[in-house]
Amino acid sequence: MPPTYVLARDHLQRAATILQGADQRSRQLRHIIERTIGLMDEVRAESREPVSNVVELNDYRHLQQ
């Protein structure tokens, strides 16, 4: 993961922790932050797919018999 992604996610998690108030505004902000973190994780999972049709043979070498 790029360091900026990790840092951004860490900041959002800290912000969600700080917003533990019971008032409506705090709950809404916490929900927005938690949803943003979830979306970041979804985008991160999608980007794991290869971006080209090039296959690295070393990635599959352990499957040789």
TORDOVEX-852145 format. One record per residue (C-alpha): residue in three letters; x, y, z. Coordinates in steps of 0.05 Angstrom, whole numbers, padded with zeros to 5 digits, always signed. Last residue first. Layout:
BEGIN
AlaXYZ...
END
This chain:
BEGIN
Gln+00112-00600-00209Gln+00105-00526-00221Leu+00056-00488-00177His+00111-00452-00138Arg+00133-00420-00203Tyr+00067-00383-00210Asp+00088-00313-00188Asn+00156-00324-00220Leu+00122-00330-00288Glu+00098-00258-00285Val+00038-00253-00331Val+00028-00194-00376Asn-00045-00180-00395Ser-00045-00113-00361Val-00073-00078-00300Pro-00072-00141-00258Glu-00126-00142-00204Arg-00104-00114-00137Ser-00137-00047-00154Glu-00206-00075-00138Ala-00187-00090-00065Arg-00159-00019-00056Val-00222+00011-00084Glu-00264-00029-00036Asp-00219-00011+00023Met-00223+00063+00006Leu-00299+00056+00002Gly-00301+00025+00072Ile-00258+00082+00100Thr-00305+00132+00068Arg-00364+00096+00099Glu-00332+00101+00168Ile-00318+00175+00158Ile-00390+00189+00135His-00418+00149+00193Arg-00374+00185+00243Leu-00397+00252+00215Gln-00470+00232+00221Arg-00461+00206+00292Ser-00425+00269+00313Arg-00480+00313+00283Gln-00536+00274+00317Asp-00507+00278+00387Ala-00480+00216+00421Gly-00407+00236+00418Gln-00354+00185+00397Leu-00325+00229+00343Ile-00252+00222+00366Thr-00251+00149+00344Ala-00278+00167+00275Ala-00224+00220+00268Arg-00171+00170+00287Gln-00196+00121+00235Leu-00196+00176+00183His-00125+00196+00200Asp-00102+00124+00195Arg-00136+00116+00127Ala-00100+00178+00101Leu-00033+00154+00128Val-00041+00085+00098Tyr-00061+00114+00031Thr-00003+00164+00033Pro+00046+00107+00048Pro+00026+00070-00015Met+00000+00000+00000
END
